[in-house]
Amino acid sequence: MTSDPTPVPTTGGNPDRPLRILALANQKGGVGKTTTAINLGTALAAIGESVLVIDLDPQGNASTGLGIDRRQRKVSTYHVLAGEASLGQACIPTAVPRLMVAPSTMDLLGLELEMASAPDRAHRLRNVLKGVGETGATAGVTYVLIDCPPSLNLLTINALAASDAVLVPLQCEFFALEGLSQLLRTVEQVRGALNSRLTIQGIVLTMFDPRNNLSAQVVADVRSFMGEKVYETMIPRNVRVSEAPSHGKPVLLYDLKCAGSQAYLRLASEIIQREGRLPVAA
């Protein structure tokens, strides 16, 4: 990692609503990371925030889950990080008011090799995000959520180097803490070498099943290990949450009244309350 002693502060277009950039990261797959990016973004938009989801996963599931057909992704995060397009050119409005997405394509798979020898390889995304919230297509954006790939590769390092904080979705299962320890070590390394302002925003417990004794034990273990960093809100196992992506919709649009939708709305409120940010009028 290349040293960066002077991290760039992030500011939004509204001094009363400072821009927050959050990386959703967990090197373990299947923990609800992309589902959380989609539905937390939707919930934040629903309570008045202006949100941009940046899809950094070559699988493009966040883009698909927000209803962006692959034929619409003529400009993607690959083109942005490769210097072939601006972030504004990649942004696509979604069916959710105040929610945009910069979609990804499989081209991202080759980007790591293309950037390998570039001196700015760890800071491509940070440089791209300068000015977000101030002008152009991203004017007024108050939250950027970066959906990272399920690995600690150069794309994830770019996200961590560009972010204010890391939001960690953690499945309520046996190996949860093992993967979390590795991610926390990576965050410390990035903080020391690339981004001194990086913090752990919080741990979101996902796929919680109250009927399962193991889920309850994992919750107790994670709360004991991470303390107040663990959000009170837990995302339950919910069939409507699983069904929604196949319809190209966040679960809040697919079924607002289901347990999963209500949990994501509570999570969005809890995040804003922890930061001392009052929701703006919808």
PyMOL commands that set and color helices and strands:
alter all, ss='L'
color gray80, all
select helices_A, chain A and resi 33-46+61-65+70-72+77-81+87-90+106-115+124-128+136-138+154-162+176-193+213-229+239-247+251-254+259-274
alter helices_A, ss='H'
color red, helices_A
select strands_A, chain A and resi 20-24+51-55+92-93+99-102+143-147+165-171+199-208+230-236
alter strands_A, ss='S'
color yellow, strands_A
deselect
rebuild
show_as cartoon
